Amino acid sequence: MPKRGPAILVSMVCALTALLVLTSLAAAENKYIGSKACGDCHPDEFATYSKYAKKAHSSNSIKIMAGGLTEDELKTCYGCHTTGYGKPGGFVSFEKTPELANAGCEVCHGPGSAHADSGGDVKSIVLKMKISDCEACHSADRVKSFNFKPMLFGGAH
């Protein structure tokens, strides 16, 4: 009976590598599209977000404060006041990615291109958020520093 150990091991490594590559490609394909694109299929939610959610205008805070901040300080602002900053396909600058300049739908729901391209497949978007999801920006330190509280469903829908 021939030894199959090394051949099986090589086959398993190749299969796992292929799986990782395909998973990475699928994740890379899901890009940020901006809240206006979400509004095409979710007009009521987009209208409510645009009218009532403070995050729909969050880049205004950056623009007001920018003159008194260093470049490094500005980058910390972008992380919470824009969509996808520092992530593939996320906010780069007000000039290059104006559709991602505010903290939009995809901050909570994740990049939306796969959801939109699939015709609304709910498995390709985050539907249920927890307070812990909000705490990247609404941390105890920021609550204390800026005197605000995390608000689940704070006018976004």
C-alpha positions in Angstrom: 0.0 0.0 0.0 1.6 3.3 -1.1 2.1 6.2 1.4 -0.4 8.9 1.0 0.4 11.1 3.9 2.5 13.8 2.1 0.1 13.8 -0.9 -2.9 14.3 1.3 -1.2 17.0 3.3 -0.2 18.9 0.1 -3.8 18.5 -1.2 -5.2 19.9 2.0 -2.8 22.8 2.1 -3.7 23.7 -1.5 -7.4 23.4 -0.8 -7.1 25.7 2.3 -5.0 28.2 0.4 -7.6 28.3 -2.4 -10.4 28.8 0.2 -8.5 31.7 1.8 -7.8 33.3 -1.6 -11.5 33.0 -2.6 -12.7 34.4 0.7 -10.3 37.3 0.4 -11.5 38.0 -3.1 -15.1 37.9 -2.0 -14.4 40.3 0.8 -12.4 42.6 -1.4 -15.3 42.8 -3.9 -17.7 44.1 -1.2 -17.0 47.9 -1.5 -18.5 51.0 0.1 -21.1 52.6 -2.1 -22.3 55.5 0.0 -25.7 56.2 1.7 -27.3 57.8 -1.4 -26.9 54.4 -3.1 -28.7 52.7 -0.2 -31.5 55.2 -0.6 -32.3 53.9 -4.1 -33.9 50.8 -2.5 -34.5 52.2 1.1 -35.9 55.6 0.4 -37.8 56.0 3.7 -34.8 55.0 5.8 -32.5 57.2 3.8 -34.9 60.2 4.2 -35.1 59.6 8.0 -31.4 59.3 8.2 -30.8 62.4 6.2 -33.3 64.5 8.1 -32.7 63.3 11.7 -29.4 61.5 12.2 -26.5 63.7 13.3 -24.1 61.3 11.6 -25.7 62.3 8.2 -23.8 65.6 8.6 -20.8 64.3 10.7 -18.2 65.6 8.3 -19.2 69.2 9.2 -17.7 68.7 12.6 -14.3 67.8 11.0 -14.5 70.8 8.7 -15.2 73.2 11.5 -12.4 71.8 13.7 -9.8 71.2 10.9 -8.0 74.5 11.2 -7.0 73.8 14.8 -6.0 70.2 14.4 -2.9 68.4 13.2 -3.0 65.9 10.4 -2.8 63.0 12.9 -5.6 64.5 14.9 -7.7 64.8 11.8 -7.1 61.2 11.0 -8.6 60.2 14.3 -11.7 62.3 13.4 -12.1 60.6 10.1 -12.3 57.2 11.8 -15.7 58.0 13.4 -17.0 60.9 11.3 -16.7 59.3 7.8 -17.6 55.9 6.3 -14.9 53.3 6.0 -11.8 55.5 6.7 -8.7 53.3 6.7 -10.5 50.3 5.2 -10.3 49.1 1.6 -12.6 51.2 -0.5 -13.5 53.6 2.3 -13.2 57.3 2.8 -10.0 58.8 1.5 -10.6 62.6 1.3 -13.5 65.0 0.7 -12.3 65.5 -2.9 -11.7 61.8 -3.8 -14.6 60.1 -1.9 -17.3 62.7 -1.2 -20.0 60.1 -1.1 -18.3 58.6 2.0 -17.6 61.9 3.8 -20.3 61.4 6.5 -20.8 58.5 8.8 -23.4 56.7 6.7 -25.4 53.5 6.5 -22.3 51.4 5.9 -20.7 52.4 9.2 -23.2 50.2 11.0 -24.3 47.8 8.2 -20.9 47.3 6.5 -19.9 47.8 2.9 -23.0 47.7 0.7 -21.9 46.7 -2.8 -22.5 43.0 -2.4 -26.0 43.7 -0.9 -26.9 46.1 -3.7 -25.5 44.0 -6.5 -27.4 40.9 -5.2 -30.7 42.7 -5.4 -30.8 43.0 -1.6 -29.6 39.7 -0.2 -29.8 40.2 3.5 -27.0 37.7 4.1 -24.5 40.2 2.6 -25.2 43.1 5.0 -25.2 43.5 8.8 -28.7 43.7 10.0 -28.5 43.4 13.8 -26.2 45.7 15.7 -25.2 45.5 19.4 -24.0 48.3 21.6 -20.5 46.8 21.4 -20.6 47.5 17.6 -21.0 51.2 18.4 -18.2 51.4 21.0 -15.4 51.8 18.5 -16.5 55.4 18.3 -18.9 55.8 21.2 -16.3 54.6 23.8 -16.3 55.6 27.5 -13.4 58.0 26.8 -15.2 59.7 24.0 -18.5 59.9 25.9 -16.7 61.6 28.7 -14.6 63.9 26.4 -17.4 64.9 24.0 -20.3 64.6 26.4 -22.4 62.2 24.3 -23.9 58.8 24.8 -24.1 55.9 22.3 -27.6 55.8 20.9 -28.7 52.6 19.3 -31.2 53.6 16.6 -30.5 57.2 17.3 -32.5 58.6 14.4 -30.8 56.5 11.7 -33.9 54.7 10.6 
